[in-house]
Amino acid sequence: MDKNAIEVDRIFKTYADGTAAVNDVSFRIPEGTCFGFLGPNGAGKTTLMKMLYGMVRRDRRDETRVSVFGFDPVCDELAIKHLAGVVPQDNNLDAEMNVSANLFIYSKFYGLPAKEARPRIAELLDFMELKEKSKAKVNDLSGGMKRRLVIARALLNRPRLLILDEPTTGLDPQVRQVIWDKVRSLKKEGATVLLTTHYMEEAYQIADAIIIMDKGTRVIEGAPRELLAKGIESWVMEVLDPETMSMSGEAFSEGSLGPGVRREDGDSRAQFFSDHPEALRVLASRLPSGVTHVRPTNLEDLFLRATGRQLNDIQ
Ligand code: ADP
């Protein structure tokens, strides 16, 4: 069997103000895989990740277990710092310094001698496509470049574990694709990657397994494609203007949908789920063109089915 990089058994975190951020969560992450924590704002994703690298202390330490490459973050925080690279939610770069200098300062923190740091920095600037910007001030970089620089910084000490907290939030789709490509190549080189995101597409693209959280607890866990295959029909037809259905008489009542079609009504739309897209097209043909949209289902649909909430709900 594959070796686990991370093992977590039943961990909890309640903050001093009484917020129960993480409530009895367990998982295993095999070495060399990407594991995604997905869920709406406030679900507990960041708290959970911080407990893995020692930034937040878990509750009930003696009754629970966390192993990160054999180390417990509560007592071996430094060992974990040395094997992990962290990309926090905020870029926290030094705005006064140029791109190379930001990396150089950090290399000292890892104890890298200048002779090793210089070629490593050049290699990382090349890898993250920032070579032309090595002398640019941080303030003159675009949002996507800053993010790539923070990722380069997290890679300085060749981490076995890369921790990405919302790596692409607010970035445009092209930059997002570049970052996903880099994560895939790091994984190929053997790195284990942890990722929090509220973009289901991001999780689908780069995570081998995901845990979807809501209000501090696990809702679903597994490989994204398997979760979709098991948890929800393959296709959905959305009716963007449900009023139009009432004009079609009985055509959309429970008994006339056809076998294997399930209807769900939301605030401003109706949805019809099925494993057979042709059954949905028959339904669509009963409505004026332009009010229906047939598409494959995704993790967002699954999350909504499991919790009754949208992934991007703001709490
Ligand atoms: P996510 O990363 O999924 O958005 P977080 O782990 O940041 O979730 O937050 C989970 C819950 O814990 C939220 O209700 C948040 O307000 C609360 N929380 C996070 N950090 C703290 C803190 N330092 N003190 C008190 N409450 C916190």
Boltz pocket constraint, residues with backbone or C-beta under 6 A from the ligand:
constraints:
  - pocket:
      binder: B
      contacts: [[A, 15], [A, 16], [A, 17], [A, 19], [A, 20], [A, 21], [A, 39], [A, 40], [A, 41], [A, 42], [A, 43], [A, 44], [A, 45], [A, 46], [A, 47], [A, 48], [A, 196]]
      max_distance: 6.0
